[in-house]
Amino acid sequence: MFTIQQSCSAWRIICFKTTKPTPTAVWWSVKCHTGPEVVLQLNEQGAPHNQVTKRHRKERSLCQQVLERFDQQYSQELGDLWPSARAVLLDPHSWQYGVMLNRFTTVTGITQILQSQGFSTLLPQTPSLSSPRPTLQCYIHPYPLRFPSQAHRPGQLKQYYLLNAASLLPVLALQIRDGEKVLDLCSAPGGKALAITQCATPALLCCNEPDPHRRDWLSKTLESFLPQSLISRVIVSAQDGRSFGQSEAGTYDKVLVDAPCSNDRSWLYSCSSQQGEQRLKERARLPALQTQLLRSALSAVRPGGAVVYSTCTLSSSENCAVVETVLNDCPEADPEDLWEEIAIPLAKYFTFSPAHPGHGQTPHKLGILVVPQPGKTWGPMFLSRIRRRK
Ligand SMILES: C[S@@+](CC[C@H](N)C(=O)[O-])C[C@H]1O[C@@H](n2cnc3c(N)ncnc32)[C@H](O)[C@@H]1O
């Protein structure tokens, strides 16, 4: 039984109770804008308690300079999609969360709980998507309900990882198969590396992260989710990704470049105007870094192998423009169209941008863009797949 009211700009779930008796009976409530967020609690066995925790979220302060820059740029680049994308980015309480299950743990109990709470599986058995990733399971909810994150328990693997479901798309685009050598060039905190291990069992997964603090975070993520048998195939490396391609030329079957970018969700909430200014300066320097990382990835991949380039910004100068620059001076690289393979089968769950500025006849040739929209708040996420010719 549940009651839903629409108030403010978002759906407000007033109360939600399963019809099952305790201990599975549970109340959920998500408030919009003000008041506590009520989060489902799980007990030691992973079953929900019949009690809830109230968390008063700190309101985040908006960075006006960043918003003004986004308004100027994205109203031109996204046209009619921008006002609704803007509304989602400005309302963190509307954001949805995906729950990616860990295939190395027993997930039956969690699956039952998720289904009983109204979650459903994101990846249908769509022929074009299902073959390379039969083991990847992610659950999503139509409303912005947040499943609790799991605390670290020594000696026990975590059963699930919370993420923006659009983060799975670059991993799907990699089409990882058992026995491949895979490089995750910009890896921390490790969400996509984990998703890679859910899709298949690589012969080698190299997770590269030059920032020591973030590399520490990455190692902890890997340890909490992967069994020893797989950890032995995973290497954590600390190189500057720009020179990786020179040191390990032609080594990998697949390379993911989940590049540092102007993360649109978090950059809107910079702490001070000084930080906002700093970020806008940094933003101008990012395309050069991204271009070098993508070139390096194309050197690290073997002939016939594939590179996926992704970012979590809507900015075309960090997305299509980077891909175009690299393709212009790399004649042995071909972009592959992800529209039929990913955008069409998953259009029910994600809003893909219909076109990119300046690419008239083949708007999706250089990549596809997930634009957050009300009720489908996933993204921003840009992805492009480039194959190195044999
Ligand atoms: C968008 S995040 C990656 C997120 C990660 N793939 C995941 O799914 O959890 C980009 C990462 O690139 C790293 N980075 C920054 N400069 C880099 C460089 N020159 N080479 C490689 N990685 C770099 C950042 O420290 C950051 O951790």
The ligand as a Gaussian input file, in Angstrom:
#p B3LYP/6-31G(d) Opt

LIG

0 1
 C       35.473000      10.946000     -13.728000
 S       36.679000      10.391000     -12.636000
 C       36.672000       8.650000     -12.908000
 C       35.508000       7.921000     -12.272000
 C       35.693000       6.413000     -12.320000
 N       35.927000       5.942000     -13.670000
 C       34.496000       5.693000     -11.750000
 O       33.626000       5.217000     -12.494000
 O       34.414000       5.579000     -10.519000
 C       38.162000      10.886000     -13.408000
 C       39.426000      10.422000     -12.700000
 O       40.533000      10.765000     -13.537000
 C       41.623000      11.036000     -12.695000
 N       42.649000      11.783000     -13.464000
 C       42.897000      13.116000     -13.467000
 N       43.957000      13.383000     -14.267000
 C       44.378000      12.197000     -14.773000
 C       45.435000      11.815000     -15.642000
 N       46.298000      12.721000     -16.150000
 N       45.573000      10.507000     -15.938000
 C       44.729000       9.587000     -15.450000
 N       43.713000       9.887000     -14.610000
 C       43.539000      11.179000     -14.280000
 C       41.000000      11.835000     -11.559000
 O       41.844000      11.837000     -10.423000
 C       39.675000      11.083000     -11.359000
 O       39.802000      10.123000     -10.359000

